[in-house]
Amino acid sequence: MTYDIIVLGSGPAGLAAAVGARGRGKRVLVIGNRWQDSPLARAEQVDNYLGLPGRTGHEMLEEFQRHAEQMGTEFLTGKAISLMAWKGFMVTVGSQVYDSRALILAPGVIRQAKYPGEEEYLGRGVSYCATCDGMLYRNKPVVVVGRSPDAPHEANYLKSLGCQVTYVAAREPQGLDQEIPFVRAGRLAVKGEQAVTALEADGASIPCAGIFILRQAVAPTDLLPALETEEGYIRVDRRMATNVEGVFAAGDCTGGPLQVAKAVGEGHVAALSACEYLDQIK
């Protein structure tokens, strides 16, 4: 399915971008987590957003989401696991691919550092998507590293395929099949030779053929390695354009101040710039 603009991120910046682009008549798909899982949803009170004093973060996001829906924005709950720039952009979510002519990055700040060995064994036993790669490990031992609300459900899916699943996380998971062993651990490292052979969890070795590291989102620079950054944030100009043609960014991912008003403003600018770009390349 082809869209004019795909927005990666369903927080204030992403929703503002969607509203702005829909206002210009563009077909827009927002890919991201449920808005209820946004850090802003846990804010007890936001007093510095013009016209909406004293709202909770939950209330603000609910209104933002409703506005975007009323404008005709399409939504997909999930995470982008790969991105290819070719005659536009191809974004993979699970086993599905979505095409767009422009891209707006608004994932917020992704603060999860990689584990030792993770990059080295990516594609050689390390995966970020259970639904994509699970069949490769049928009847084999695998470890799920749970770093997202959906991770227990993906672990259950792997078990249904016949994988021998061990679930590793820092906290007790909710919704995990009771037959799946749970290991509480925080210090993790991927071990292997030609391919993955084990996950080291707080010094203990868990032998496995595959490791599914399930975070809430994949960092934009992992999806698009050509993206330029500055001090860990995506580098943009005043139009919110990145160094990659057709790619724009907005919100916390571009740097501070990490405020709702700044995210909304940047999201709208990114949308206008993306629409202008699309009109020029027709």
Residue, then its C-alpha position, 0 to 999 in steps of 0.5 A: m500500500t502506498y502513501d504520500i507520507i509515512v510518519l514514524g512516531s505517534g506522539p505529539a510531533g507525529l500527530a501534529a505532522a499527520v494533521g498538517a499533512r492531511g490539511r494539505g490533502k496528503r494520504v498519511l500513515v502513522i506507525g508507532n506505539r499506542w498513544q497510551d504507552s507514550p511517556l507523556a501519557r504518564a504526566e500528571q499535569v502539563d501547564n505550559y501548553l498554550g490554551l490547554p492549561g492543567r491537562t494531564g498528559h493522557e488527556m492531551l494525547e487523547e485529544f491529539q489522537r482524536h484530532a488526527e483521526q478526524m482529519g482522516t489519518e490512517f494508523l498502524t500500531g507496531k514498530a518499523i524494523s527496516l527501512m529502504a530508500w528506493k523510489g521513495f521509501m519502503v517501511t517494514v512492520g512485522s511481515q508487511v511493507y508500506d510504501s511512501r514518497a516522503l518520510i517524517l521521523a518523530p520517534g521521540v528519544i530512544r534511550q536504549a543502548k545496544y547490548p554487547g554483541e548485538e550488532e555483530y550478530l544481527g542477522r546471524g541469530v539476533s532479530y528484532c521481529a518475532t513474526c518475521d523470523g520466528m519460523l526460522y527457529r521452529n523447534k530450536p531454543v530461543v531467547v526473547v529479551g523483553r523491552s516493550p509491552d508487546a514482547p510477552h505476546e511475541a514470546n507466546y507467538l514463538k512458543s506457538l511455532g514450536c520454539q523453545v522460548t526463554y523470556v529475559a527481562a528486568r521486570e516480571p512480564q504481564g501476559l506471558d504464557q506460564e509455560i515459558p521460563f522467565v529469567r530476571a536479568g539486567r546485564l546482557a551480552v550476546k555470545g557466539e562464533q559464526a552465529v549466536t550460541a548463547l545469551e549471557a544474563d547477569g553472568a549466567s549463560i542461556p544456550c540458544a540459536g536465536i535472540f529476539i531483542l524486542r524494544q518499543a522502537v528501532a532507532p532511526t539511525d539503525l533504520l537509515p544509517a546515512l542519517e546525520t546526527e549531532e550529539g545523539y540527535i537527528r540533524v535538521d535545518r529550519r525546514m525540519a529536513t534531514n540530510v537524506e532527501g525526502v526525510f524530515a524529522a520533528g520532536d524530541c529526536t531533534g534535540g531539546p527543549l523536550q517540550v510538547a509545544k516544541a514537538v507540535g510546532e516542529g511536527h507541523v513544520a515538517a509536514l508543510s516541508a514534506c508536502e512542499y517537497l512532494d509537490q515539487i517532485k510530481 
